[in-house]
Amino acid sequence: MKKIGNLFAAALLILMMGCSGSNDPQSQLSVINEKLSKKFPMTAEQAELVDTHVAEGKRLLEEGKTEESSQAFAQALEILERAEDVYIFNKAD
């Protein structure tokens, strides 16, 4: 029961951090790079989607389309955060 409580608290903390996160594409890219460096286990499909969203975000950022870039990075971050959540959940067992 304590593990479930700890998992819930960790998930809530991650959710709150995600909601308060910056929409600045450069900040998002920094967070993406930080999460990628932790090498959380992901499926091949997830890794490919992250790579695609990051490449798209960088391309859009170079074109000066910060809003669209931020959206692409947000999609990559969502996948990375799910991978991190699964890692934390599996580690709690």
C-alpha positions in Angstrom: 0.0 0.0 0.0 2.9 2.3 0.8 4.3 1.7 -2.7 1.0 2.8 -4.3 1.0 6.0 -2.2 4.6 6.7 -3.1 3.9 6.1 -6.8 0.8 8.3 -6.6 2.9 11.1 -5.0 5.6 10.8 -7.6 3.1 10.8 -10.5 1.4 13.9 -9.0 4.7 15.7 -8.7 5.6 14.9 -12.3 2.2 16.1 -13.4 2.5 19.3 -11.5 6.0 19.9 -12.9 4.7 19.2 -16.4 1.9 21.7 -16.0 4.2 24.4 -14.7 6.8 23.7 -17.3 8.0 26.4 -19.7 6.6 26.7 -23.2 9.9 28.2 -24.3 11.2 25.9 -27.0 14.8 26.2 -25.9 13.8 25.3 -22.3 11.8 22.4 -23.6 14.7 21.2 -25.7 17.0 21.3 -22.6 14.5 19.2 -20.7 14.3 16.7 -23.6 18.0 16.4 -23.7 18.2 15.9 -20.0 15.5 13.1 -20.1 17.2 11.5 -23.1 20.5 11.4 -21.2 18.8 9.3 -18.5 18.1 6.6 -21.1 14.7 5.5 -19.8 13.6 2.3 -21.5 11.3 3.0 -24.5 9.9 1.0 -27.4 11.5 1.5 -30.8 8.3 3.2 -31.8 8.5 5.7 -28.9 12.1 6.4 -29.6 11.3 7.0 -33.3 8.4 9.3 -32.4 10.6 11.3 -30.0 13.3 11.7 -32.7 10.7 12.8 -35.2 9.1 15.4 -32.9 12.5 16.7 -31.9 13.7 17.1 -35.5 10.4 18.8 -36.4 10.7 21.1 -33.4 14.2 22.1 -34.3 13.3 22.7 -37.9 10.3 24.9 -36.9 12.5 26.7 -34.4 15.0 27.5 -37.1 12.2 28.9 -39.2 11.1 31.1 -36.4 7.9 29.3 -35.7 8.2 29.2 -31.9 4.6 28.2 -31.2 4.7 25.2 -33.6 8.1 24.3 -32.3 6.9 24.3 -28.8 4.0 22.0 -29.7 6.4 19.5 -31.4 8.7 19.5 -28.3 5.7 19.1 -26.0 4.8 15.9 -27.9 8.3 14.6 -27.5 8.2 15.5 -23.8 4.9 13.7 -23.3 6.4 10.5 -24.6 9.6 10.9 -22.5 7.6 11.6 -19.4 5.5 8.4 -20.0 8.7 6.4 -20.3 10.0 7.9 -17.1 6.7 7.2 -15.3 6.8 3.5 -16.5 10.4 3.3 -15.3 9.5 4.7 -11.9 6.5 2.4 -11.6 8.4 -0.7 -12.5 11.3 0.2 -10.2 8.7 0.5 -7.3 7.9 -3.2 -7.6 
